[in-house]
């Protein structure tokens, strides 16, 4: 049975890539022992203080204006409310 030349080329390229990685030329070689499967979020990606989920109703034009400020509008709104509470305005 004749071997597919494309498969042979792929195999040769793969073996060369592995050899380069082992020599440290391109990437670090990870052994199964080094790879530990973890579920959930990466370590350090969760804030130490948690936030509570809230459902609230806003006027349509107010919500539109908040969203128009771009990504992160909910965080900015939370900051404004927290500052108002600390200042005693709420």
N, C-alpha and C positions, 0 to 999 in steps of 0.2 A: 504494500500500500504506500503510495507516494504522499509525503507530508506537505501540507499547505505552506508555501514559502512565506506568506504573510504571518502565519502563526509562528513560524520559526524566527522571523525577524522580531516579532513582538516578544517572544521568549528571550532572545538574546538581549534586547533592549532592557527588559525587566531585570535580568540577571546583572547587567552592567549597572543599572540604577541601584540595585541592592548593594553591589560591591562599593559603589561611590558613597552610599549612605554609611556603610560600615567603616569606611575610611574617614568619615566625618566631612566629606566634601560638600554635601548638600543638606543633609538632614540627620537628625538623631534617630538611631534605631531603637524602637520600642519593643521590648519583649512582652509576652503575655503577663509576666509577673509585674511589670512596670505599669501596666494598664489596669486600673481598678475601676470597674463599672460603678458609677454612683448615680443614684436617682435624685431628681429634684434640681433645685437651682445650685449654681456653683457657689462654693464657699465665699463669703464676703459680699455676695450680691444682694443680701437682704438687710435692710436697715435695722438698726438696733431698736428703734421706736416704731411701733406699728401704727397704722392708720385704720380707722373704722369706716366701713362702707356706709354711704348715705344716699338716700333717694330724696331729691327735693325738686320742687317745681319752680321754674323761673319764667319771667315774662319772655316771650319769643325774641323780642328785640335785644334784651339783655343777654340772653344765651348766644344769639348771633354775634353780638359785639365781642363777647368773651372768646368765642371760637375763632373770630377773625384775627385775634392776636397771635394765632399760630400754635404750633405744637407746644405742649406744656401749660396750656391755659388753666387746667384744673389745679396744677401745683401752684401757679401764681395766685389763683383765687384762694386757695387754702392759706397761702402766706398772708394775703391781705386780711383775711378773716382772723387769723391768729394774731396779727399785729393789732387789729382793732380790739380784740378781747384783752390783750396785754395792756393796751392803753386805756382800757375802761370805757371805750366807746360802745361796747356791746355788753 
